[in-house]
């Protein structure tokens, strides 16, 4: 029996694998807006700013104009704009509003913990 490898429990290895998979998954956000109103333009800028920095490489933001694609808004049951949704990875999260508070946006999407959002 080879004793050169340290023994680890299967549970410990499983946690390492799950953590690695979670970090590597691309986060897909969809921002539903109504045309090019000042509120929509501000929400787009705020969403991009909230996801800047260390999160930028792992986040894909798709902007959907509900005036041009009402069927997409209907399929997702979007009733107000601007609405930011996170569908992948689950769980699904939604934030309605101008997205001006970066910490609350990231916390609401489940991308940071409460203590981290207070620091931002």
Beta strands, then each sheet from edge to edge (+ up, - down):
strand 1: 27-33
strand 2: 59-65
strand 3: 83-88
strand 4: 93-96
sheet 1: 2+ 1+ 3- 4+
end
